[in-house]
Amino acid sequence: MLSIPDMAILGAAALLLFGPEQLPRVMRKAGTVMRDIQNTSQSFIREMERAADDYEPPKENGAVTSPLPDDMFVDMTPSHEAVTPEPAEPEPEPPPSHAAQPAPQGDHPTHV
């Protein structure tokens, strides 16, 4: 929240920036914009509350069911069967590195 000295400084700056002729029109427009923003946010909140009140999940035999299809869920119940993992295939060995090649022989000395 702005204190009284802060508001006085802002008012003086607005008066210098817009002038005494345009300042009332600018402040009126700013008030209209603020009122529109507040009305829009309040109507959005009311609409969300109304939608939440209208939505009631379907019930079967007194139990609440999920609105999602059954095939989206994975059965996580423990199984009594022992599952043995299949052995993984060995990875192929990488090709030999080119760094192990002998240095070329020639008339020029090797630069280090």
C-alpha positions in Angstrom: 0.0 0.0 0.0 1.2 3.5 -0.8 1.8 5.9 2.0 0.6 9.6 1.9 4.1 10.9 0.9 4.4 8.3 -1.9 0.9 9.2 -3.3 1.9 12.9 -3.2 5.1 12.2 -5.2 3.2 10.1 -7.7 0.5 12.8 -8.0 3.1 15.5 -8.6 4.9 13.3 -11.2 1.6 12.6 -13.0 0.7 16.3 -13.0 4.1 17.2 -14.5 3.9 14.4 -17.0 0.3 14.8 -18.3 -0.4 18.5 -17.4 -3.5 19.9 -15.7 -5.6 19.6 -18.8 -5.1 15.9 -19.6 -4.7 14.6 -16.0 -8.4 14.2 -15.2 -9.1 12.3 -18.5 -6.1 10.0 -17.9 -7.2 9.3 -14.3 -10.8 8.6 -15.4 -9.5 6.2 -18.1 -7.2 4.4 -15.5 -10.2 4.0 -13.1 -12.3 2.5 -15.9 -9.6 0.0 -16.8 -9.2 -1.0 -13.1 -13.0 -1.5 -12.8 -13.1 -3.7 -15.9 -10.2 -5.8 -14.6 -11.9 -6.3 -11.2 -15.3 -7.2 -12.9 -13.6 -9.7 -15.2 -11.7 -11.4 -12.4 -14.8 -11.5 -10.2 -16.9 -13.0 -13.0 -14.2 -15.6 -13.6 -14.1 -16.6 -10.0 -17.9 -16.9 -9.9 -17.9 -19.0 -13.0 -15.3 -21.4 -11.6 -17.2 -21.7 -8.4 -20.4 -22.4 -10.3 -18.7 -25.1 -12.4 -17.2 -26.7 -9.3 -20.7 -26.7 -7.6 -22.4 -28.2 -10.7 -19.8 -31.0 -11.2 -20.6 -34.1 -9.3 -18.8 -37.3 -10.2 -20.9 -40.3 -11.1 -21.6 -42.9 -8.4 -22.0 -46.6 -8.6 -23.3 -48.5 -5.6 -22.5 -45.5 -3.4 -18.8 -45.5 -4.5 -17.2 -42.7 -6.4 -15.8 -43.8 -9.8 -13.2 -42.2 -11.8 -14.2 -40.2 -14.9 -11.2 -41.7 -16.7 -11.4 -44.9 -18.8 -10.3 -48.1 -17.1 -7.6 -49.0 -19.6 -5.6 -45.9 -18.5 -4.8 -47.6 -15.2 -2.2 -50.3 -14.5 -2.9 -53.1 -12.1 -0.5 -52.6 -9.2 -1.7 -55.5 -7.1 1.1 -57.9 -6.1 1.2 -61.2 -8.0 1.8 -64.5 -6.3 3.8 -65.8 -9.3 7.5 -65.4 -9.2 8.7 -63.6 -12.3 12.2 -64.3 -13.5 13.7 -61.6 -15.7 15.0 -62.7 -19.1 18.8 -62.5 -19.4 19.9 -59.5 -21.3 21.8 -59.9 -24.5 25.5 -59.0 -24.3 26.4 -55.7 -25.9 28.6 -55.8 -29.0 32.2 -54.7 -28.5 33.0 -51.3 -30.0 35.2 -51.2 -33.1 39.0 -50.7 -32.3 40.1 -47.1 -31.8 42.1 -45.3 -34.5 44.4 -43.9 -31.8 46.4 -47.1 -31.6 47.8 -46.8 -35.2 51.6 -46.4 -35.6 52.9 -42.9 -36.4 53.6 -42.4 -40.1 57.2 -42.7 -41.3 58.5 -40.0 -43.5 61.1 -37.3 -44.2 59.4 -34.7 -42.0 60.0 -34.6 -38.3 56.9 -35.1 -36.0 55.5 -31.8 -34.6 54.7 -31.9 -31.0 
